[in-house]
């Protein structure tokens, strides 16, 4: 199987620029993701995981970096599949739309 360096597929800088989201789309997608995560209870679950970890390890015994390193992988794994799929669709729509159709 040949890679993109050999075929030239996916390496054109012009193609990469065409696939970038504008700032408005990025903000709209971020806001939508935050809304969906709150609606499904993900945010409360993660807040509770943080509280439990701090209670377990003790506030003085864990740094922000250690807490982040422990919680972030768990948080990413707990994002509901329905939210992942919706966000994937929305990102694709935004990339394919010349005017940014997220402002619905």
C-alpha positions in Angstrom: 0.0 0.0 0.0 1.5 3.4 -0.9 1.4 6.3 1.4 0.4 9.9 0.7 4.0 10.9 0.1 4.2 8.5 -2.8 0.8 9.3 -4.3 0.7 13.0 -3.5 -2.8 12.6 -2.1 -3.6 14.7 0.9 -0.3 16.6 0.8 -1.3 19.7 -1.2 -1.2 22.8 1.0 -4.1 24.3 -1.0 -6.3 21.3 -0.2 -5.5 21.7 3.5 -6.5 25.4 3.5 -9.8 24.6 1.8 -10.6 22.2 4.6 -10.1 24.6 7.4 -13.1 25.9 9.4 -13.6 29.6 9.8 -13.7 31.1 13.3 -17.5 31.4 13.3 -17.9 27.7 12.5 -15.3 26.7 15.2 -17.2 28.8 17.8 -20.6 27.4 16.7 -19.3 23.8 16.8 -17.7 24.3 20.2 -20.9 25.8 21.6 -22.9 22.9 20.2 -20.6 20.3 21.7 -20.7 22.0 25.1 -24.5 22.1 24.9 -24.8 18.4 23.9 -22.4 17.3 26.7 -24.3 19.2 29.3 -27.7 17.8 28.0 -26.5 14.2 28.2 -25.1 14.6 31.7 -21.5 14.1 30.6 -20.3 17.3 32.3 -21.8 16.4 35.7 -20.2 12.9 35.4 -16.8 14.4 34.8 -17.2 17.0 37.6 -18.0 14.1 39.9 -14.9 12.1 38.7 -12.8 15.2 39.5 -14.3 15.6 43.0 -13.8 11.8 43.7 -10.2 11.9 42.5 -9.4 15.0 44.6 -11.1 13.4 47.7 -9.3 10.1 47.1 -5.8 11.6 46.6 -6.1 14.7 48.6 -6.0 18.2 47.3 -2.4 18.8 48.5 -1.2 15.5 46.9 -2.1 16.1 43.3 -1.1 18.8 40.8 -3.3 20.2 38.1 -1.2 18.4 35.5 -1.6 15.1 37.3 -5.3 15.5 37.6 -5.6 16.5 34.0 -3.5 13.5 32.9 -5.8 11.2 34.8 -9.2 12.7 34.0 -8.8 13.7 30.3 -8.5 10.2 28.9 -11.5 9.0 30.9 -13.5 12.1 29.9 -12.8 11.5 26.2 -13.8 7.8 26.5 -17.1 8.7 28.1 -18.4 11.1 25.4 -21.6 9.4 24.2 -21.4 7.9 20.7 -24.5 9.8 19.6 -22.7 13.1 20.4 -19.5 12.0 18.6 -21.6 11.1 15.5 -23.5 14.3 15.5 -20.3 16.4 15.9 -18.7 14.5 13.0 -21.7 15.2 10.8 -21.7 18.9 11.8 -17.9 19.3 11.1 -18.3 17.6 7.7 -21.3 19.9 6.9 -19.2 23.0 7.9 -16.3 21.9 5.8 -18.4 21.2 2.8 -20.5 24.4 3.1 -19.0 27.5 1.4 -20.9 29.9 3.6 -20.9 28.0 7.0 -24.4 26.6 7.6 -24.0 26.2 11.4 -25.8 29.4 12.2 -29.2 27.7 12.3 
